[in-house]
Amino acid sequence: MIGIGGTSLQLGLLRSDPVGRFGMLLVGAAGDPALPQGGALTITSNASRTVLSGSAWISHEGPSRIFAPALAEGLDLSRIGGALRAERVHVGDGWELAGAVGALGESRSVTMLGQSSRRAALALVSGAARQRSDEARFEERLALMGEAGSVDSASYLRHRGMLVFATGSGGQPLATFRLSFGNVSGRGAPLERFVLGGLPTALMDSVYDVRRVGLPAYPIASLSGTSFTAYRIGLPVSVVELFYSSATTDLFRRQLRGYGGEFRQSVPAVAALGTPDVDLVTGVVRAVDEPMKGDWQFYLTVRLRP
């Protein structure tokens, strides 16, 4: 991973059977201390239509080294935890529907705040629909997530969602509009506020740490709040997507905006060769607002899935 905060080198070791019914992925990460360092293990069973997975992680990070407000948000921390998840996908002619349930628990040692524990139950549902005519293609996607959890003895409820509309012609890439939103409430909400900025960690699936809203142009905790709204407009030019994005925690009275170009590539797993799913994202983005106003950032992330 390369981005704001420095560079992290990741090494993955995959073990799979010849037909892909069982997979085990061990990932280690080391690099600049502002970014997550540690290890993670994911075990996945595809023996039935319901995919079962278990994850465990241990990591440490200190993002306040590049942006001091991250310390007050409790983001300089060491964590050790695990999660279980079951998910199922149904595919039809021009549509797709997926659902998942899961549970997690972790212990966190937060700089200046001491020890805390987090437990949560998760439910996710997503759907996609596609239409095609002689001249145009359309695609709509909706994803919703609910989380009921507690931090020590303080409980919280969280929801987060994303709506995507895409259109294009022929076999060309699609222009997209993406809207994301979220809210957290309850006595534990101050400890689980959404924090905007940074890149996702390779050591945890993003559904297990959804308080973080990735923005590659800004350091993590550039904005924080109990709710957020974000949008992104993407226009494909050859293999690159030109984009403009904005995110806020106060109904756009203060925004974190950026524009740039991004390249994405996904390579599916090949069980016979023992290779995992690979998602690569790289791009450049210019920040429009403080604290990084006018700065350009280059970023690169690679995610592996068994």
C-alpha positions in Angstrom: 0.0 0.0 0.0 1.2 3.5 -0.9 -0.6 6.6 0.1 -1.0 9.4 2.5 0.8 8.3 5.7 3.6 6.5 3.8 4.3 3.0 2.4 3.3 -0.4 3.7 4.7 -3.6 2.3 2.3 -6.6 2.4 3.1 -10.3 1.9 0.4 -12.9 1.5 0.5 -16.7 1.7 -2.5 -18.6 0.2 -3.4 -22.3 0.6 -6.3 -23.7 -1.4 -7.6 -27.1 -2.5 -7.6 -27.8 -6.3 -11.3 -27.0 -6.8 -11.5 -23.9 -4.5 -13.8 -25.3 -1.8 -11.4 -24.3 0.9 -9.0 -21.4 1.1 -6.7 -20.0 3.8 -4.9 -16.6 3.4 -2.2 -15.3 5.7 -1.2 -11.7 5.3 1.6 -9.7 7.0 2.1 -5.9 6.7 5.1 -3.7 7.7 6.1 -0.2 6.9 5.7 3.4 8.0 4.4 3.5 11.6 1.4 5.7 10.7 0.0 2.8 8.7 -1.3 -0.5 10.1 1.4 -3.1 10.7 0.7 -6.7 11.8 -0.8 -9.8 10.5 -4.2 -11.4 9.6 -5.5 -14.8 8.8 -8.7 -15.6 6.8 -10.2 -19.0 6.3 -13.0 -19.5 3.8 -15.2 -22.5 2.9 -17.0 -22.6 -0.4 -18.3 -26.1 0.0 -21.9 -25.0 -0.1 -23.9 -22.1 -1.6 -23.5 -20.4 1.8 -19.9 -19.2 2.0 -18.5 -19.4 5.5 -15.4 -17.4 6.6 -13.5 -16.7 9.7 -10.9 -13.9 10.2 -8.4 -13.0 12.9 -6.1 -10.0 13.0 -3.5 -8.3 15.1 -2.2 -4.8 14.2 -0.7 -1.5 15.4 -0.9 1.9 13.9 -0.2 5.5 14.8 -1.8 7.9 12.3 -1.3 10.9 14.6 2.3 10.9 13.5 1.1 12.7 10.3 -2.2 14.3 11.6 -2.5 15.1 15.3 -6.3 15.0 15.6 -6.2 11.2 15.0 -4.9 10.9 18.6 -8.0 12.4 20.1 -10.2 10.1 18.0 -8.5 7.0 19.5 -6.9 6.0 16.2 -3.4 5.4 17.6 -4.0 1.9 18.8 -3.1 -1.8 18.9 -5.9 -4.3 18.3 -6.4 -8.0 18.3 -9.6 -9.6 17.3 -11.6 -12.0 15.1 -14.9 -12.4 13.2 -17.1 -15.0 11.7 -19.4 -14.4 8.7 -21.9 -16.4 6.5 -22.9 -15.0 3.1 -25.0 -16.1 0.2 -25.4 -14.8 -3.4 -28.3 -15.3 -5.8 -27.8 -14.4 -9.5 -30.5 -14.1 -12.1 -30.9 -12.7 -15.6 -29.8 -9.1 -15.2 -29.8 -9.1 -11.4 -27.9 -10.1 -8.3 -28.8 -10.3 -4.7 -26.4 -11.0 -1.8 -26.9 -11.2 2.0 -24.5 -11.8 4.9 -24.6 -12.0 8.7 -21.6 -11.9 11.0 -20.2 -11.3 14.5 -16.9 -9.9 15.7 -15.0 -9.2 18.9 -11.7 -7.4 19.5 -9.6 -5.9 22.2 -8.0 -2.5 21.7 -5.2 -0.7 23.5 -5.7 3.0 22.7 -2.9 5.5 23.3 -3.8 7.8 26.2 -7.3 6.1 26.6 -6.2 2.6 27.8 -7.8 -0.7 27.1 -11.3 -1.2 25.6 -13.2 -4.1 24.0 -15.6 -4.0 21.1 -18.3 -6.6 20.2 -20.8 -6.4 17.4 -23.3 -8.3 15.3 -23.5 -7.4 11.6 -26.1 -7.8 8.8 -25.5 -6.8 5.2 -27.6 -6.9 2.1 -26.8 -5.8 -1.5 -28.4 -5.9 -4.8 -27.6 -5.0 -8.4 -29.7 -4.7 -11.6 -28.6 -4.3 -15.2 -30.4 -3.2 -18.3 -29.2 -3.1 -21.9 -30.6 -1.8 -25.2 -29.1 -1.5 -28.6 -27.5 1.9 -27.7 -27.2 2.1 -23.9 -26.4 0.1 -20.8 -27.6 0.9 -17.3 -26.6 -0.5 -13.9 -28.0 0.2 -10.4 -26.5 -1.1 -7.1 -27.6 -0.7 -3.5 -25.8 -1.9 -0.5 -26.9 -1.6 3.2 -25.3 -2.6 6.4 -26.5 -2.6 10.0 -24.4 -3.1 13.1 -25.4 -3.5 16.7 -22.5 -3.4 19.1 -20.9 -2.2 22.3 -17.6 -0.6 23.4 -17.0 -1.8 26.9 -20.5 -1.3 28.6 -21.7 1.4 26.1 -23.9 0.2 23.3 -24.3 1.7 19.8 -26.3 1.2 16.6 -24.8 1.9 13.2 -26.1 1.8 9.6 -24.2 2.6 6.5 -25.3 2.4 2.8 -24.2 3.1 -0.7 -26.2 3.7 -3.9 -24.6 3.6 -7.4 -26.0 4.5 -10.7 -24.0 3.8 -13.9 -24.6 4.3 -17.6 -22.7 3.9 -20.8 -22.9 2.7 -24.4 -21.9 -0.4 -26.2 -18.9 -2.2 -24.6 -17.4 1.0 -23.2 -16.8 1.5 -19.4 -19.6 3.1 -17.5 -19.9 6.6 -16.1 -20.9 6.4 -12.5 -22.5 8.4 -9.7 -22.0 7.0 -6.2 -23.7 8.2 -3.0 -22.6 6.9 0.4 -24.1 7.7 3.9 -24.0 6.5 7.5 -25.2 7.2 11.0 -24.3 5.9 14.5 -26.2 6.5 17.7 -26.3 5.3 21.3 -24.1 5.7 24.4 -21.2 4.2 22.6 -21.5 6.5 19.6 -18.8 9.0 20.7 -16.2 6.1 20.6 -17.4 4.8 17.2 -17.7 8.1 15.3 -17.1 8.0 11.6 -13.6 9.3 10.7 -13.0 10.6 7.1 -9.7 10.2 5.3 -6.9 7.7 4.6 -6.9 4.3 2.9 -8.5 1.0 4.0 -6.2 -1.5 5.8 -5.4 -4.8 4.2 -5.4 -6.5 7.6 -9.2 -6.2 8.2 -12.2 -6.6 5.9 -13.7 -3.1 5.6 -17.1 -4.4 6.9 -15.4 -5.0 10.3 -14.2 -1.4 10.7 -16.9 0.7 8.9 -16.3 3.8 11.1 -13.5 4.6 8.6 -14.5 6.4 5.4 -11.7 6.2 2.9 -10.5 9.4 1.2 -7.0 9.0 -0.4 -6.4 12.8 -0.6 -6.7 13.4 3.1 -5.2 11.9 6.3 -7.5 9.9 8.5 -9.6 11.9 10.9 -9.6 15.0 8.7 -13.3 15.2 9.7 -15.3 13.1 12.2 -18.9 12.9 13.3 -21.8 10.6 14.2 -23.0 10.8 10.6 -21.5 11.3 7.1 -22.5 11.8 3.5 -20.3 11.4 0.5 -20.6 11.3 -3.3 -18.4 10.6 -6.2 -18.8 11.2 -10.0 -16.7 9.1 -12.3 -16.1 9.5 -16.0 -14.2 6.8 -17.9 -11.4 7.9 -20.3 -9.8 4.8 -21.9 -8.7 2.6 -19.0 -8.7 5.4 -16.4 -11.6 6.9 -14.5 -11.6 10.7 -14.0 -13.5 11.5 -10.8 -14.7 14.3 -8.5 -15.7 13.5 -4.9 -16.9 15.2 -1.8 -17.5 14.0 1.8 -18.9 15.7 4.8 -20.1 15.1 8.4 -22.3 18.3 8.6 -24.5 18.3 5.5 -21.8 19.9 3.3 -21.2 23.0 5.5 -17.6 21.7 5.6 -16.4 19.4 2.9 -13.4 17.3 1.9 -13.3 17.5 -1.9 -10.9 16.0 -4.4 -10.5 15.2 -8.1 -8.1 13.0 -10.1 -7.7 9.8 -12.0 -8.0 6.2 -11.0 -7.2 2.8 -12.5 -8.9 -0.4 -11.1 -8.1 -4.0 -12.0 -9.6 -7.2 -10.6 -8.2 -10.7 -11.2 -10.4 -13.7 -10.2 -9.0 -16.6 -8.2 -7.7 -19.7 -10.0 -8.1 -22.6 -7.6 -6.0 -25.0 -9.6 -3.0 -22.6 -9.5 -3.6 -21.6 -5.9 -4.0 -17.9 -6.6 -6.4 -15.6 -4.7 -8.8 -12.9 -5.9 -6.8 -9.7 -6.4 -8.1 -6.2 -6.5 -5.7 -3.4 -7.5 -6.5 0.3 -7.2 -4.1 3.1 -8.1 -4.5 6.7 -8.8 -3.6 10.4 -8.2 -5.9 12.9 -6.5 -5.7 16.6 -5.7 -7.2 17.9 -2.4 -9.4 20.9 -2.7 -9.9 21.7 1.0 -7.8 22.0 4.2 -5.8 20.4 5.8 -4.3 19.3 2.4 -5.5 22.0 0.1 -3.7 22.0 -3.2 -1.7 18.9 -2.5 -1.5 15.9 -4.9 -1.4 12.4 -3.5 -0.5 9.1 -5.3 -2.0 6.0 -3.9 -1.8 2.2 -4.5 -3.7 -0.6 -2.7 -3.7 -4.3 -3.4 -6.3 -6.5 -1.7 -6.3 -10.3 -1.6 -9.2 -12.7 -0.9 -9.0 -16.5 -0.6 
